[in-house]
Amino acid sequence: MAENSKPSAPLTSPGYFVPFVTVTALFLTFGFITTLNMSLVPHLRLIFNVGYKSAMLAESAFFLAYFVFSAPTSKLIETIGYKKTMVVSLFIQVVGCLLFIPAANLVNFPLFLTACFVVGAGVTALQTSANPYAAILGPEASAPVRLTLAQAFNSIGTTVAPLFAGAFILTDPTKFATPAAIANTVRGPYIAIAGALLLLGIAVAFARLPHIDQPPSSHVKEGGAQASRSVWSYRHTVLGALGIFFYVGVEVGLASIAVNFFKTQGMSSFQTASDVAALYWLGALVGRLLGSWILTKVKSGKLLGIFGFAAVALVLIAMFSSGQVAIAAVVLCGFFNSIMFPNIFTLGIAGLGPMTSKGSGLIMTAIVGGAVIPFLLGMAADKGAYLYGQAHDPAGVQYAIAHNIAYHSLLADRYGIQIAFVIPLICYAYIAWYGLWGSKPQKTAAA
């Protein structure tokens, strides 16, 4: 099982090291794109003068694509293979990035959401193909180490994205006369990204990546009968999918609201807050590099439980403190997020054999948590802000309601976000439980 990682297990199978390096470069790509999308939340609040709930729809649109396209992507992998699916996914992202141009020109909120959805569709296809491909490029025993290393490259992309957003997108709104001028700041960056993705797609198309099939059904018990069994019958896989639902939701939710939260804690500008938010992702990078070594010493389920409970403690600190302490607590959550995705994923597909692609599809579908949890977090933050406003600034609340705009106040935002942190608290508690208890397979499809 993937949980029993040992130092003696090689990182990859013979001849697969270069393909593994190529695939890890793709992890950097979708890490950058995904995190850049999160940076749009404060931007959309400024352009359209909406609350957190509405701004979080950018995340909902992006991650809804996982729910819609993960299972079809598994079928696509079975039909055209991992490599061609990766190439198709990159070209879909190019189309999505180019859609931001008319969205900015028209200052059209639904078109912004459409662009996010299309980019999300491309990232979905890339994740659904790249994660299992990296996992099966070597022994199952070293899969957590291999996927954690690949996720470290993902973290490089996620660390760079907030810095990129702060420099080119989240500029000082007072410099622009109209919402249209603010919206237009996305055009140049997304044109450049579309060009880079197009070149990367062409490069991957010509790269030599081995064709890898799933294990044949004749290698499983009951003469292949297991291969036709529903993946829903594997408890550890279903619970793993729920773990991914909560993990992606909490990681995205905290990252999306971090810039605004840091502003409520004394940050001078959105650009400064975005730069500090990059430390959240840098922590994930450090954690994944360190975690790949720790996983050679500690079972993946146990480490997942430890990191989950540590994140619970940090969220509690962020809820009941202020200033630099609260900021540091949120930033440090990034470090403890680091090993969660690869370990939940590999624990969830452990022992599935020919069911691996179906298990991967189910787990990747659960990334729709990135659409649901941030939206709930935004609703809770808005509700908390209005409750604060009703108690301390009823005239301001009435004005916001009368003009159908969000109620803006640093103190109200701070109060609302800290109340909303109860949602990340629940997510991390479940992840800790899954690592220590829920991830143990009751049966496998392997012989």
Residue pairs with C-beta under 8 A, 6 or more apart in sequence:
1 140
1 350
1 351
1 441
1 444
2 140
2 141
2 143
2 144
2 300
2 346
2 347
2 349
2 350
3 144
3 299
3 300
3 301
3 347
3 350
3 439
4 141
4 299
5 141
5 142
5 144
5 145
5 295
5 296
5 299
5 300
6 141
6 142
6 296
7 296
9 138
9 139
9 141
9 142
9 145
10 138
10 139
10 142
11 17
11 20
11 138
11 142
11 145
11 146
11 149
12 20
12 137
12 138
12 146
13 137
13 138
13 139
15 210
16 137
16 138
16 210
18 208
19 137
19 208
19 209
19 210
20 134
20 137
20 138
20 146
20 150
22 204
22 207
22 209
23 86
23 130
23 133
23 134
23 137
23 150
23 209
24 134
24 149
24 150
24 153
25 153
26 86
26 126
26 130
26 200
26 204
27 130
27 134
27 150
27 151
27 153
27 154
27 157
28 153
28 154
28 156
28 157
29 90
29 126
29 157
29 197
29 200
30 123
30 126
30 127
30 130
30 154
30 157
31 153
31 154
31 155
31 156
31 157
31 158
31 161
32 157
32 158
32 160
32 161
32 164
33 93
33 119
33 123
33 157
33 161
33 193
34 62
34 123
34 158
34 161
34 252
35 157
35 158
35 161
35 162
35 255
35 281
36 161
36 164
36 165
36 189
36 193
37 58
37 59
37 62
37 116
37 119
37 120
38 59
38 161
38 252
38 255
38 256
39 161
39 162
39 165
39 166
39 169
39 170
39 259
39 274
40 58
40 112
40 116
40 169
40 186
41 52
41 55
41 56
41 58
41 59
41 256
41 257
41 259
41 260
42 55
42 170
42 259
42 260
42 270
43 169
43 170
43 182
43 185
43 186
44 50
44 54
44 55
44 58
44 109
44 112
45 51
45 52
45 55
45 260
45 406
46 173
46 179
46 182
47 107
47 179
47 182
47 183
48 54
48 55
48 109
48 179
49 179
49 405
49 406
50 405
50 406
51 378
51 382
51 385
51 406
51 407
52 257
52 260
52 377
52 378
52 379
52 381
52 382
52 406
52 416
53 375
53 378
53 379
53 381
53 382
54 378
54 406
55 378
56 253
56 256
56 374
56 375
56 377
56 378
57 113
57 375
58 112
58 113
58 116
59 116
59 252
59 253
59 256
59 370
59 371
59 374
59 375
60 371
60 372
60 374
60 375
61 113
61 114
61 116
61 117
61 120
61 371
62 116
62 117
62 119
62 120
62 123
62 370
62 371
63 120
63 248
63 252
63 367
63 368
63 369
63 370
63 371
63 372
64 117
64 120
64 368
64 371
65 117
65 118
65 119
65 120
65 121
65 123
65 124
66 120
66 124
66 127
66 364
66 365
66 366
66 367
66 368
66 370
66 371
67 365
67 367
67 368
67 371
68 121
68 124
69 121
69 124
69 125
69 128
70 124
70 128
70 361
70 362
70 364
70 365
70 367
71 361
71 362
71 365
73 85
73 89
73 124
73 125
73 128
73 129
73 361
73 364
74 128
74 357
74 358
74 360
74 361
74 364
76 85
76 88
76 125
77 85
77 128
77 129
77 357
78 357
80 88
81 211
82 129
82 130
82 132
82 133
82 209
82 211
82 212
83 204
83 207
83 209
83 211
85 125
85 128
85 129
86 125
86 126
86 129
86 130
86 133
86 204
87 201
87 204
87 205
88 125
89 122
89 123
89 124
89 125
89 126
89 129
90 122
90 126
90 197
90 198
90 200
90 201
90 204
91 122
91 197
91 198
91 201
92 118
92 119
92 121
92 122
92 125
93 119
93 122
93 123
93 126
93 194
93 197
94 122
94 194
94 197
94 198
94 201
95 118
95 122
96 115
96 116
96 117
96 118
96 119
96 120
96 121
96 122
97 115
97 119
97 190
97 191
97 193
97 194
97 197
98 190
98 191
98 194
99 111
99 114
99 115
99 118
100 112
100 115
100 186
100 187
100 190
101 187
101 190
101 191
102 108
102 111
103 111
103 112
103 114
103 115
103 183
103 186
104 183
104 184
104 185
104 186
104 187
105 184
105 187
107 179
107 180
107 183
124 364
124 367
127 364
127 367
128 360
128 361
128 364
130 150
131 147
131 345
131 360
131 364
132 349
132 356
132 357
132 360
133 212
134 146
134 147
134 150
135 143
135 146
135 147
135 345
135 346
135 349
136 143
136 212
136 356
137 146
137 212
138 146
140 350
143 346
144 295
144 300
144 342
144 343
144 346
145 292
145 295
145 296
147 342
147 345
147 346
148 288
148 291
148 292
148 295
148 339
148 342
148 343
149 288
149 289
149 292
150 342
151 288
151 338
151 341
151 342
152 285
152 288
152 289
152 292
154 288
155 281
155 282
155 284
155 285
155 288
155 338
156 285
158 281
158 284
158 285
159 278
159 281
159 282
159 284
159 285
160 278
161 278
161 281
162 259
162 274
162 275
162 277
162 278
162 280
162 281
163 274
163 275
163 278
164 189
165 274
166 270
166 271
166 272
166 274
166 275
166 278
167 271
168 185
168 188
168 189
169 185
169 186
169 189
170 259
170 270
170 271
170 274
171 185
171 270
171 271
172 269
172 270
172 271
173 182
173 270
176 182
176 185
214 353
214 354
214 356
214 357
215 353
215 354
215 356
215 446
216 354
217 224
217 226
217 227
217 354
218 224
219 353
219 354
219 446
219 447
220 226
220 227
220 353
220 354
220 445
220 446
220 447
221 445
221 447
226 353
226 354
226 355
226 445
227 353
227 354
227 355
227 445
229 355
229 445
231 237
231 352
231 355
231 358
231 359
231 362
232 238
232 362
234 352
234 355
234 359
234 441
234 442
234 443
234 444
234 445
235 441
235 442
236 347
236 348
236 350
236 438
236 439
236 440
236 441
236 442
237 348
237 349
237 352
237 359
237 362
237 363
238 362
239 348
239 434
239 438
239 439
240 344
240 345
240 347
240 348
240 349
240 363
240 434
240 438
240 439
241 348
241 362
241 363
241 365
241 366
242 366
242 430
242 434
243 340
243 344
243 348
243 366
243 430
243 431
243 434
243 438
243 439
244 341
244 344
244 345
244 348
244 363
244 364
244 366
244 367
244 369
245 366
245 367
245 368
245 369
245 372
245 373
246 369
246 373
246 426
246 427
246 428
246 430
246 431
247 337
247 340
247 341
247 344
247 369
247 427
247 431
248 341
248 366
248 367
248 369
248 370
248 373
249 369
249 370
249 372
249 373
249 374
249 427
250 337
250 373
250 423
250 424
250 427
250 428
251 337
251 340
251 341
251 370
252 370
252 373
252 374
253 373
253 374
253 377
253 423
253 424
254 280
254 330
254 333
254 424
255 277
255 280
255 281
256 374
256 377
257 374
257 377
257 378
257 381
257 417
257 420
258 273
258 276
258 277
258 280
258 330
259 270
259 273
259 274
259 277
260 273
260 413
260 417
261 326
261 327
261 330
261 413
261 414
261 417
262 272
262 273
262 276
262 277
262 327
262 330
263 270
263 273
263 410
263 413
264 410
264 411
264 413
264 414
264 417
265 322
265 323
265 324
265 326
265 327
265 414
266 323
267 273
267 276
267 327
276 327
276 331
277 331
279 331
279 334
280 330
280 331
280 333
280 334
281 334
282 334
283 331
283 332
283 333
283 334
283 335
283 336
283 337
283 338
284 334
284 335
284 337
284 338
285 338
286 335
286 338
287 307
287 334
287 335
287 336
287 337
287 338
287 339
288 338
288 339
288 342
290 338
291 303
291 338
291 339
294 303
294 339
295 303
295 339
295 343
300 339
300 343
300 346
300 347
300 435
301 343
301 347
301 435
301 436
301 439
301 440
302 435
302 436
303 339
303 343
303 435
304 339
304 340
304 343
304 344
304 347
304 431
304 432
304 434
304 435
304 436
304 439
305 432
305 433
305 435
305 436
306 432
306 435
307 336
307 337
307 338
307 339
307 340
307 432
307 435
308 336
308 340
308 428
308 429
308 430
308 431
308 432
308 433
308 434
308 435
309 428
309 429
309 432
310 336
311 333
311 336
311 337
311 424
311 428
311 431
311 432
312 425
312 428
312 429
312 432
314 329
314 330
314 332
314 333
314 336
315 329
315 333
315 421
315 424
315 425
315 428
316 425
317 325
317 326
317 329
318 326
318 329
318 330
318 333
318 418
318 421
319 418
319 421
319 422
319 425
320 418
321 329
322 414
326 418
333 424
340 431
343 435
344 363
344 431
344 434
344 435
344 439
345 360
345 363
347 434
347 435
347 439
348 359
348 363
348 439
349 356
349 359
349 360
349 363
350 441
350 444
351 441
351 443
351 444
351 445
351 446
352 358
352 359
352 444
352 445
352 446
353 444
353 445
353 446
353 447
354 445
355 445
373 423
373 427
376 423
377 420
377 423
377 424
378 420
380 416
380 419
380 420
380 422
380 423
381 413
381 416
381 417
381 419
381 420
382 406
382 407
382 416
383 416
383 419
384 412
384 415
384 416
384 417
384 418
384 419
384 420
385 407
385 409
385 412
385 413
385 415
385 416
386 397
386 407
386 412
386 416
387 415
387 416
387 419
388 409
388 411
388 412
388 415
388 416
389 396
389 397
389 400
389 407
389 409
389 412
390 397
392 411
392 412
393 409
393 412
396 407
396 409
397 407
400 406
400 407
400 408
401 407
